Amino acid sequence: MKSKWFTPRAVLLHLALLGWLTMCAIAAWWQLGRAVQGNSLSFMYSIEWPVFGILGVLGWYAMLNMEKASASEESARREYEEKMRAEARNAREESAEVEDPTLAAYNDHLANLATKTKKKLWGH
């Protein structure tokens, strides 16, 4: 089994984290130097940049450990979405005589956009 630490995506995440931490360390050092020279606001910034670095580490860890949904979870999600679409379709058909045609066209447009976006993002 291939290690999750050395996949192309993981290596890219490692490099991004390294760049991010380097930038945060340089910015913190710069702000600390300015604070020592008398800029009192820079004391806050010299603390803020290490916090940003920590947040970067947390994001790196979260992205590295995200697990892809299993086939059963995907099928359950698809079934749920199809059920919700059917319910919405039925509700629209029941209130079709009351619904404004402009609003119906807009809702159809939004549904098409959502479907296209989902296909682009998830490849379904």
Wavefront OBJ file of the C-alpha trace (Angstrom):
o trace
v 0.000 0.000 0.000
v 1.258 3.450 -0.902
v 2.040 5.722 2.034
v -0.199 8.750 2.354
v 2.886 10.853 3.139
v 4.466 10.487 -0.309
v 1.608 10.798 -2.772
v 1.899 13.709 -5.233
v -0.844 15.570 -3.368
v 0.887 15.016 -0.013
v 4.259 16.209 -1.328
v 2.575 19.344 -2.663
v 0.957 19.893 0.742
v 4.342 19.429 2.464
v 5.953 22.014 0.181
v 3.077 24.442 0.681
v 3.367 24.038 4.459
v 7.109 24.601 4.336
v 6.610 27.798 2.337
v 3.833 28.954 4.645
v 5.853 28.363 7.826
v 8.891 30.084 6.334
v 6.802 33.104 5.404
v 5.182 33.215 8.848
v 8.562 32.958 10.612
v 10.059 35.753 8.491
v 7.023 37.971 9.048
v 7.080 37.321 12.825
v 10.812 38.103 13.015
v 10.330 41.296 10.980
v 7.436 42.451 13.180
v 9.383 41.660 16.344
v 12.246 43.801 15.046
v 9.856 46.659 14.367
v 8.320 46.248 17.828
v 11.722 46.452 19.502
v 12.395 49.648 17.532
v 9.344 51.268 19.122
v 6.321 50.312 17.000
v 4.003 49.026 19.730
v 1.414 47.690 17.286
v 4.035 45.317 15.878
v 4.099 43.378 19.175
v 0.625 42.139 18.349
v 1.656 41.236 14.805
v 4.736 39.394 16.061
v 2.382 37.154 18.035
v -0.181 36.900 15.234
v 2.191 35.395 12.631
v 3.116 32.317 14.724
v -0.615 31.766 15.281
v -1.098 31.826 11.501
v 1.728 29.279 11.256
v -0.043 26.993 13.736
v -3.280 27.322 11.776
v -1.344 26.329 8.655
v -0.099 23.182 10.402
v -3.635 22.319 11.483
v -4.917 22.818 7.926
v -2.063 20.716 6.523
v -2.867 17.913 8.978
v -6.583 18.050 8.196
v -6.026 18.005 4.436
v -3.508 15.189 4.675
v -5.825 13.032 6.763
v -9.050 13.592 4.839
v -10.420 10.248 3.809
v -12.352 9.626 0.655
v -15.900 8.444 1.222
v -16.436 4.736 0.807
v -18.575 3.337 -1.999
v -21.425 2.578 0.427
v -21.315 6.127 1.831
v -21.347 7.567 -1.695
v -24.308 5.430 -2.739
v -26.198 6.349 0.455
v -25.532 10.040 -0.238
v -26.736 9.670 -3.851
v -29.908 7.874 -2.728
v -30.601 10.601 -0.164
v -30.053 13.367 -2.726
v -32.287 11.624 -5.260
v -34.995 11.221 -2.613
v -34.776 14.919 -1.738
v -34.934 15.886 -5.430
v -38.007 13.717 -5.920
v -39.711 15.281 -2.896
v -38.899 18.769 -4.147
v -40.151 17.884 -7.637
v -43.409 16.521 -6.198
v -43.886 19.620 -4.053
v -43.312 21.853 -7.077
v -45.781 19.881 -9.189
v -48.406 20.174 -6.462
v -47.990 23.936 -6.296
v -47.346 24.456 -10.025
v -50.506 26.462 -10.582
v -49.503 28.890 -7.815
v -45.806 29.234 -8.675
v -44.649 32.257 -10.602
v -43.158 31.227 -13.993
v -40.164 33.528 -13.498
v -39.449 31.961 -10.121
v -39.817 28.473 -11.592
v -37.324 29.308 -14.349
v -34.899 30.699 -11.792
v -35.220 27.581 -9.614
v -34.599 25.387 -12.661
v -31.511 27.440 -13.477
v -30.180 27.022 -9.915
v -30.808 23.273 -10.024
v -28.895 22.988 -13.307
v -25.989 25.010 -11.899
v -25.858 22.804 -8.815
v -25.805 19.658 -10.955
v -23.063 21.005 -13.237
v -20.950 22.139 -10.282
v -21.356 18.801 -8.574
v -20.286 16.974 -11.729
v -17.212 19.192 -12.107
v -16.184 18.846 -8.474
v -16.897 15.192 -7.881
v -16.795 13.776 -11.384
v -20.292 12.273 -11.205
l 1 2 3 4 5 6 7 8 9 10 11 12 13 14 15 16 17 18 19 20 21 22 23 24 25 26 27 28 29 30 31 32 33 34 35 36 37 38 39 40 41 42 43 44 45 46 47 48 49 50 51 52 53 54 55 56 57 58 59 60 61 62 63 64 65 66 67 68 69 70 71 72 73 74 75 76 77 78 79 80 81 82 83 84 85 86 87 88 89 90 91 92 93 94 95 96 97 98 99 100 101 102 103 104 105 106 107 108 109 110 111 112 113 114 115 116 117 118 119 120 121 122 123 124
